[in-house]
Structures are given as C-alpha cells and as structure tokens.
Amino acid sequence: MYKIAIISSSIRSGKKSGTVALYLQNYIRENALANVEIIDLKQLDFPLFTEQIKHQKNPSLLALEFKNKIISSDAIIIVTPEYNGSIPTSLKNVIDLLHEELFNKTIAYSTVSTNEFGGLEALTHLEFIFKKIGAMVNPTNFSVPKVHETFDDFGNPIDKIKTDQQAKIFIEELLRYIKVNKC
C-alpha cells in the first residue's frame, strides 16, 4: 500500500483548509486506498527559511522528522488556501527548505478558497514552483471553492455524495500517477 503525506499548509487559527486535509485523510483511510498522515505546518512552527536542510549545521529534530516523512512518502497532497492570490508563506518556506527532497516526488494539490474560484491563483503559483523543482505533479486538482459553505469544522462535507465523487476521481488519479512514476 502506498504512503501519502498530506501537508496542511495554513498556520492561521480557525483555518478551513485544515478541514479539507482532514476530509481527504478520512476518505483515503475509509476506502483503504493508502497509508496516510497529515503534516500540519501550524504544529511544526518552522522558523523562517535560511538554508536548505542539507546546508544547515544543526537542523532541528522537527525539520529532520519532516524531511524523513517527505522522503518516505510515495506522494504528497498539498492542501493550501489562497492568500492574496498566492500560497501561504508557511508553505513556500517548507518547499524551499526541502527543495532537493521534492525533486521527482509525486505531488497533488487541493486548493481552497472562500470565493467561487477555488484557489485557482494559488494553483498557478504551485504549478510554477513545482515545475521548477522537477516534481512529478498530478494533473488533477481537488479544488474547494467557498470552503466555508462546503465543509463543517470537523472535515465533513456538506454534500457528501458530490464531494466523495470528486475525491474518488482525485485520489484514483493520484494513485495511477504514483504507479506510473514508480516505474
């Protein structure tokens, strides 16, 4: 069974993107599709990026644990809100921290917004960044427009049938992509 890490990238209090990360984790577990773990950047509280881990003299244990989780994962789902037409600083910070470890890594996105566009501009920025790094980006996005109307505070979708259908397509495509990239 594949191992998937879900990065919950917002560090704001009351973040709604965290409910989407929780939903995706629950969906994958309930359907026994992969081993899955949420990595919550709010809990990690990394300092501002100064050097890639490989160049740090004494990287923190937290940073090394994070690095090992990323390396050992077959794929990473990044759940990110759109902040001012881009991604949160916390996400860009860890991307820069692990630049080399993300090379050839299978990546999928779930972009979240409070408007009807579902994080389209954040998605555009992620596409550019991960292309530059050389990651293997899954072409299917799990977009969540109007997240405050789509999920409750516990990761439950308001329209479970519709959301599960979207998740099924997203995760099946990701699993196919993992398989292809492992060949």
C-alpha positions as CSV (number, residue, x, y, z in Angstrom):
1,M,0.0,0.0,0.0
2,Y,1.3,3.4,-0.9
3,K,2.2,6.1,1.7
4,I,0.7,9.5,1.2
5,A,1.6,12.6,3.3
6,I,-1.0,15.4,3.3
7,I,0.5,18.8,4.1
8,S,-1.9,21.2,5.7
9,S,-0.2,24.4,4.8
10,S,-2.1,27.1,6.6
11,I,-0.9,28.2,10.0
12,R,-3.9,30.5,10.7
13,S,-6.2,29.9,13.6
14,G,-9.6,28.5,12.5
15,K,-8.2,27.5,9.1
16,K,-10.8,25.9,6.9
17,S,-8.2,24.3,4.7
18,G,-7.4,22.0,7.6
19,T,-10.9,20.6,7.4
20,V,-10.3,19.7,3.8
21,A,-7.0,17.9,4.8
22,L,-8.9,16.0,7.5
23,Y,-11.6,15.0,5.0
24,L,-9.0,13.7,2.5
25,Q,-7.3,11.8,5.2
26,N,-10.6,10.2,6.3
27,Y,-11.6,9.5,2.7
28,I,-8.3,7.7,2.0
29,R,-8.5,5.7,5.2
30,E,-12.2,4.8,5.0
31,N,-11.6,3.4,1.5
32,A,-8.3,1.7,2.4
33,L,-6.6,3.4,-0.5
34,A,-3.2,4.2,1.1
35,N,-1.5,4.8,4.4
36,V,-2.0,8.5,5.1
37,E,-0.8,11.1,7.5
38,I,-1.5,14.8,7.9
39,I,1.5,17.0,8.4
40,D,0.2,20.2,9.9
41,L,2.6,23.2,9.3
42,K,0.9,25.1,12.2
43,Q,2.1,22.3,14.6
44,L,5.6,22.3,13.2
45,D,6.1,26.1,13.5
46,F,9.3,26.2,11.5
47,P,11.5,29.3,11.6
48,L,11.8,31.4,8.5
49,F,13.8,29.6,5.8
50,T,17.5,30.5,5.8
51,E,19.2,27.3,4.3
52,Q,18.1,24.0,2.8
53,I,18.3,21.3,5.4
54,K,21.3,19.8,3.7
55,H,23.3,23.0,4.3
56,Q,22.3,23.5,7.9
57,K,24.9,22.7,10.5
58,N,22.4,21.6,13.2
59,P,18.9,21.2,11.7
60,S,16.2,20.8,14.3
61,L,14.8,17.3,15.0
62,L,11.5,18.6,13.9
63,A,12.9,19.6,10.5
64,L,14.7,16.2,10.1
65,E,11.5,14.3,11.0
66,F,9.6,16.4,8.4
67,K,12.3,15.7,5.8
68,N,12.1,11.9,6.5
69,K,8.3,11.9,6.2
70,I,8.5,13.6,2.9
71,I,11.2,11.3,1.6
72,S,9.4,8.2,2.8
73,S,6.1,9.2,1.2
74,D,5.2,7.9,-2.2
75,A,3.2,11.1,-2.8
76,I,2.3,14.4,-1.1
77,I,-1.0,16.1,-1.2
78,I,-0.7,19.8,-0.5
79,V,-3.8,21.4,0.9
80,T,-3.5,25.1,0.6
81,P,-5.7,28.1,0.9
82,E,-5.2,31.0,-1.4
83,Y,-3.8,34.1,0.3
84,N,-3.8,37.3,-1.7
85,G,-3.7,35.4,-5.0
86,S,-0.9,33.1,-3.9
87,I,0.2,30.5,-1.4
88,P,0.9,30.9,2.3
89,T,4.4,31.8,3.4
90,S,4.5,28.7,5.6
91,L,4.1,26.5,2.5
92,K,6.7,28.4,0.4
93,N,9.0,28.1,3.5
94,V,8.9,24.3,3.6
95,I,9.2,24.0,-0.2
96,D,12.4,26.0,-0.1
97,L,13.6,24.0,3.0
98,L,13.3,20.7,1.1
99,H,13.9,21.7,-2.4
100,E,16.0,18.7,-3.4
101,E,13.9,16.2,-1.5
102,L,10.9,17.2,-3.6
103,F,12.7,16.5,-6.9
104,N,10.8,13.7,-8.7
105,K,8.3,13.4,-5.8
106,T,4.7,12.8,-6.8
107,I,2.7,15.9,-5.8
108,A,-1.1,16.6,-5.9
109,Y,-2.9,19.8,-4.9
110,S,-6.1,20.6,-3.1
111,T,-6.6,24.4,-3.4
112,V,-9.1,26.1,-1.1
113,S,-10.7,29.5,-1.2
114,T,-13.7,31.4,0.2
115,N,-14.6,32.6,-3.3
116,E,-16.0,30.7,-6.2
117,F,-12.6,30.2,-7.9
118,G,-11.3,27.5,-5.5
119,G,-7.8,28.7,-5.2
120,L,-7.0,29.0,-9.0
121,E,-4.3,31.6,-8.5
122,A,-2.6,29.6,-5.7
123,L,-2.7,26.6,-8.1
124,T,-1.0,28.6,-10.8
125,H,1.8,29.5,-8.3
126,L,2.2,25.9,-7.1
127,E,2.4,24.7,-10.7
128,F,5.2,27.1,-11.5
129,I,7.2,26.3,-8.3
130,F,7.0,22.5,-8.6
131,K,7.8,22.5,-12.3
132,K,10.9,24.5,-11.4
133,I,11.9,21.9,-8.7
134,G,11.3,19.0,-11.0
135,A,8.5,17.3,-9.1
136,M,6.0,15.0,-10.7
137,V,2.8,16.9,-10.5
138,N,-0.6,15.1,-10.7
139,P,-2.7,16.9,-13.3
140,T,-5.9,16.6,-11.2
141,N,-6.6,19.2,-8.5
142,F,-9.1,18.8,-5.6
143,S,-10.5,22.4,-5.8
144,V,-12.7,23.6,-3.0
145,P,-14.5,26.9,-3.7
146,K,-16.5,28.6,-0.9
147,V,-14.9,26.2,1.6
148,H,-16.8,27.8,4.5
149,E,-20.0,26.7,2.8
150,T,-18.7,23.3,1.7
151,F,-17.2,21.7,4.9
152,D,-18.1,21.8,8.5
153,D,-15.4,22.4,11.2
154,F,-14.8,18.6,11.6
155,G,-13.9,17.8,8.0
156,N,-17.4,16.7,7.0
157,P,-18.6,17.8,3.5
158,I,-22.0,19.4,3.4
159,D,-22.7,17.5,0.2
160,K,-21.0,14.2,0.9
161,I,-22.1,12.4,-2.3
162,K,-20.7,15.1,-4.6
163,T,-17.5,15.6,-2.5
164,D,-16.9,11.9,-2.4
165,Q,-17.3,11.7,-6.2
166,Q,-14.7,14.5,-6.6
167,A,-12.4,12.8,-4.1
168,K,-12.7,9.4,-5.8
169,I,-11.5,10.9,-9.1
170,F,-8.8,12.9,-7.4
171,I,-7.4,10.0,-5.4
172,E,-7.7,7.4,-8.1
173,E,-5.8,9.7,-10.5
174,L,-3.1,10.3,-7.8
175,L,-2.7,6.5,-7.2
176,R,-2.3,5.9,-11.0
177,Y,0.2,8.7,-11.1
178,I,2.2,7.2,-8.3
179,K,2.3,3.9,-10.0
180,V,3.4,5.4,-13.3
181,N,6.1,7.4,-11.6
182,K,7.5,4.4,-9.7
183,C,8.2,2.6,-13.0
